[in-house]
Amino acid sequence: MAGCTSMTADTSNPRRRWRAVAFAVGTVALVLLVATVGVREPARTPAPVGFESIDITGAPYGRDFRLLDPDGKPRQLSDFRGRVVLVFFGFTQCPDVCPTALARAVEVMKQLGSDAQRVQVIFVTVDPERDTPALLREYMRAFDPSFLGLYADPTTTAQTAREFKVYYAKVPTPSGYTIDHSAITYAFDAAGRLRLAIKHEQSVQSVSADVKRLLAVPR
């Protein structure tokens, strides 16, 4: 073929003969290396485990609260550091949403077994006019003695609700009033970071799985 040089090696000289052999061996080794790399399966990293609740990690709200427990003791989020904290806003005379959310929390605690000791359920009343400390205490005990009811004056209640982006409003009724309110449960990890917005319609199994994932998060 015009323009091509001959690839035939002159092996009459011993030194050239050994060079030719070395070149051939090196070429075969290179081909084998390329072939091996080409078929090697790339390293796999485990896929991150997602939450079934709404992941709101890093949200610029729900950073803290300063409320009172039924004994009148001031409480804030840092008091529960080391535990996963579930926070729900409601009122004791709520006909369905609040008792449903709290009943689900009871079942979640059962699902967790001994890990339930590392979880704190907090109920914040949006009806401080009627939800007295004594009533809050009895309401929590009706579900689980470990659940904690918190309250504040109306102004602080409104400020706390805004901090957590919780909606609530009085609705007049023939016998007085009821309250419309948000039905989200917030979940904090053991380091006190807001992580999840748990939807009202989520199942016990779904919430339990997410709480277990939070319990596994390094502090």
C-alpha positions in Angstrom: 0.0 0.0 0.0 1.5 3.4 -1.0 2.6 5.5 1.9 2.8 2.7 4.4 6.2 1.6 5.9 7.0 -2.1 6.5 6.2 -3.5 10.0 8.5 -6.5 9.5 11.3 -6.5 12.2 14.9 -7.3 11.4 15.6 -10.2 13.9 19.0 -11.1 12.6 20.6 -9.2 15.4 20.1 -10.8 18.9 19.6 -7.4 20.5 17.0 -6.5 18.1 15.4 -9.9 18.4 14.9 -9.5 22.2 13.6 -6.0 21.7 11.0 -7.4 19.4 10.0 -10.0 21.9 9.7 -7.5 24.7 7.6 -5.2 22.5 5.3 -8.1 21.6 4.9 -9.1 25.3 4.2 -5.5 26.3 1.6 -5.1 23.7 -0.2 -8.2 24.7 -0.2 -7.1 28.4 -1.5 -3.7 27.5 -4.4 -5.3 25.5 -5.3 -7.6 28.4 -5.2 -4.6 30.8 -7.5 -2.5 28.7 -9.9 -5.5 28.2 -10.0 -6.1 32.0 -10.7 -2.5 32.8 -13.4 -2.4 30.1 -15.4 -5.2 31.6 -14.9 -4.3 35.3 -18.2 -3.4 37.0 -18.0 0.1 38.5 -18.1 0.4 42.3 -21.5 0.9 43.7 -22.5 3.1 46.6 -25.6 2.3 48.6 -28.5 4.5 47.6 -29.6 6.9 50.4 -32.7 5.8 52.2 -35.6 8.2 51.7 -38.3 9.2 54.1 -42.0 8.5 53.6 -42.9 11.8 55.2 -42.1 15.1 53.7 -38.4 15.8 54.1 -38.0 19.4 55.2 -34.4 19.2 56.5 -32.9 22.7 56.6 -36.3 24.5 56.7 -35.9 28.0 58.1 -38.8 27.6 60.5 -39.7 25.5 63.5 -36.4 26.3 65.1 -37.6 26.3 68.7 -40.4 27.0 71.1 -40.7 28.4 74.6 -43.8 27.1 76.3 -45.0 25.8 79.6 -45.7 22.3 80.7 -48.7 21.4 83.0 -46.5 22.0 86.1 -45.8 25.6 84.9 -42.2 24.7 84.0 -40.7 26.5 81.0 -39.9 24.1 78.1 -37.9 24.5 74.9 -36.6 22.2 72.3 -33.1 21.7 73.7 -34.7 20.1 76.8 -35.3 17.0 74.7 -31.9 16.8 73.1 -30.9 13.2 72.5 -34.5 12.1 71.6 -36.5 12.2 68.4 -39.3 14.8 69.1 -42.7 14.7 67.5 -44.7 17.9 67.8 -48.4 18.3 67.0 -50.5 21.4 67.4 -54.2 21.0 68.4 -56.8 21.4 71.2 -58.3 19.0 73.6 -61.9 19.5 72.4 -60.9 18.6 68.8 -63.5 16.0 67.6 -61.3 13.9 65.3 -58.0 15.2 63.9 -56.2 15.5 67.2 -57.3 12.2 68.8 -56.5 10.4 65.5 -53.0 11.9 65.4 -52.3 11.1 69.1 -53.8 7.6 68.8 -51.4 7.0 65.8 -48.5 8.2 68.0 -49.5 5.7 70.6 -49.3 2.9 68.1 -46.0 4.2 66.7 -44.5 4.0 70.2 -45.7 0.4 70.5 -44.0 -0.4 67.2 -40.8 1.1 68.4 -40.5 -1.2 71.4 -37.6 -0.2 73.7 -36.6 2.6 71.3 -39.8 4.4 72.3 -37.8 5.7 75.3 -35.8 7.8 72.9 -38.9 9.5 71.5 -40.9 12.4 73.0 -44.4 13.3 71.8 -45.4 16.9 72.4 -48.9 18.3 72.0 -49.1 22.1 71.8 -52.5 23.6 72.4 -53.8 26.3 70.1 -56.7 26.8 72.6 -55.1 28.1 75.8 -58.3 29.8 76.9 -60.0 26.4 77.5 -57.0 24.0 77.7 -55.9 24.5 81.3 -52.8 22.8 82.6 -54.9 20.2 84.5 -56.9 19.4 81.4 -53.8 19.1 79.3 -52.3 16.7 81.8 -55.3 14.4 81.8 -55.7 14.6 78.1 -52.1 13.4 77.6 -52.5 10.6 80.1 -55.5 9.3 78.3 -53.2 8.5 75.4 -49.8 7.8 76.9 -48.3 9.0 80.3 -45.1 10.0 78.5 -46.8 12.4 76.1 -46.3 16.0 77.1 -48.9 18.8 76.7 -47.6 22.4 76.4 -49.3 25.7 76.5 -48.7 29.5 76.6 -50.7 32.7 76.7 -52.6 33.6 73.5 -49.9 36.0 72.2 -47.1 33.4 72.7 -49.3 30.7 71.2 -49.8 32.8 68.1 -46.0 33.5 67.8 -45.2 29.8 68.2 -47.7 28.9 65.6 -46.2 31.4 63.1 -42.7 30.0 63.8 -44.0 26.5 62.9 -46.1 27.7 60.0 -49.2 26.3 61.8 -52.6 27.7 60.8 -55.4 27.9 63.3 -58.6 29.9 63.6 -61.7 30.1 65.8 -64.9 29.0 64.1 -68.1 30.0 65.9 -70.6 27.3 66.8 -74.1 27.3 68.4 -72.5 26.3 71.7 -69.4 28.5 71.5 -66.5 27.8 69.1 -64.3 25.2 67.6 -60.9 25.6 66.0 -59.7 24.8 62.5 -56.0 24.0 62.5 -53.2 22.4 60.6 -52.9 18.6 60.9 -49.1 18.2 60.3 -46.9 16.5 62.9 -43.3 17.8 62.9 -40.4 15.5 63.6 -37.0 16.6 65.0 -33.9 14.4 65.1 -32.0 13.7 68.3 -29.8 16.7 67.6 -32.8 19.0 67.6 -32.9 19.6 63.9 -36.3 19.8 62.1 -36.4 17.0 59.6 -39.9 15.9 58.7 -43.5 17.0 58.2 -45.6 13.9 58.8 -48.9 14.0 57.0 -52.1 13.3 58.8 -53.0 10.4 56.5 -49.8 8.5 56.9 -50.1 5.0 58.4 -48.6 3.8 61.7 -46.1 1.7 59.7 -45.0 4.6 57.6 -44.5 6.9 60.6 -42.7 4.2 62.6 -40.3 3.5 59.7 -39.4 7.2 59.5 -38.9 7.6 63.2 -36.6 4.6 63.2 -34.6 6.2 60.4 -34.3 9.4 62.5 -33.2 7.4 65.5 -30.4 6.1 63.4 -29.2 9.6 62.4 -25.8 10.5 64.0 -26.1 13.4 66.5 
